[in-house]
């Protein structure tokens, strides 16, 4: 068996009625785990959209200056309501909030008018 075995003894500072306790921990690293560590990390495939090469500060500025988004900023500042669409602000960026029947909550980015096709 070519598994690596690491033993370590940890003393706990907490005491109970029996005095200080000592725990022994054993960890195993299999051949498959060692091989997986050697492989390079797969990069996440992300589609790029031309024209969206802006940073968060510029996006914040464009969202705030877009007059068509004023009502959504107002909705984000009000308490949540089941009758109205929900909007949230995270790190000063506006997102609509969607709740599905499976109780998954999703948010999407609100794109300012000047950046839409």
Secondary structure in CASP SS format (residue, H / E / C, confidence):
PFRMAT SS
TARGET T0000
AUTHOR 0000-0000-0000
METHOD secondary structure of the structure
MODEL  1
X C 1.00
X C 1.00
X C 1.00
X E 1.00
X E 1.00
X E 1.00
X E 1.00
X E 1.00
X E 1.00
X E 1.00
X E 1.00
X E 1.00
X E 1.00
X E 1.00
X E 1.00
X E 1.00
X C 1.00
X C 1.00
X E 1.00
X E 1.00
X E 1.00
X E 1.00
X E 1.00
X E 1.00
X E 1.00
X E 1.00
X E 1.00
X E 1.00
X E 1.00
X C 1.00
X H 1.00
X H 1.00
X H 1.00
X H 1.00
X H 1.00
X H 1.00
X H 1.00
X H 1.00
X C 1.00
X C 1.00
X C 1.00
X C 1.00
X C 1.00
X C 1.00
X C 1.00
X C 1.00
X C 1.00
X C 1.00
X C 1.00
X C 1.00
X C 1.00
X C 1.00
X C 1.00
X C 1.00
X C 1.00
X H 1.00
X H 1.00
X H 1.00
X H 1.00
X H 1.00
X H 1.00
X H 1.00
X H 1.00
X H 1.00
X H 1.00
X C 1.00
X H 1.00
X H 1.00
X H 1.00
X H 1.00
X H 1.00
X H 1.00
X H 1.00
X H 1.00
X H 1.00
X H 1.00
X H 1.00
X C 1.00
X C 1.00
X C 1.00
X C 1.00
X C 1.00
X C 1.00
X C 1.00
X C 1.00
X E 1.00
X E 1.00
X E 1.00
X E 1.00
X E 1.00
X C 1.00
X C 1.00
X E 1.00
X E 1.00
X E 1.00
X E 1.00
X E 1.00
X E 1.00
X E 1.00
X C 1.00
X C 1.00
X C 1.00
X C 1.00
X C 1.00
X E 1.00
X E 1.00
X E 1.00
X E 1.00
X E 1.00
X C 1.00
X C 1.00
X C 1.00
X H 1.00
X H 1.00
X H 1.00
X C 1.00
X C 1.00
END
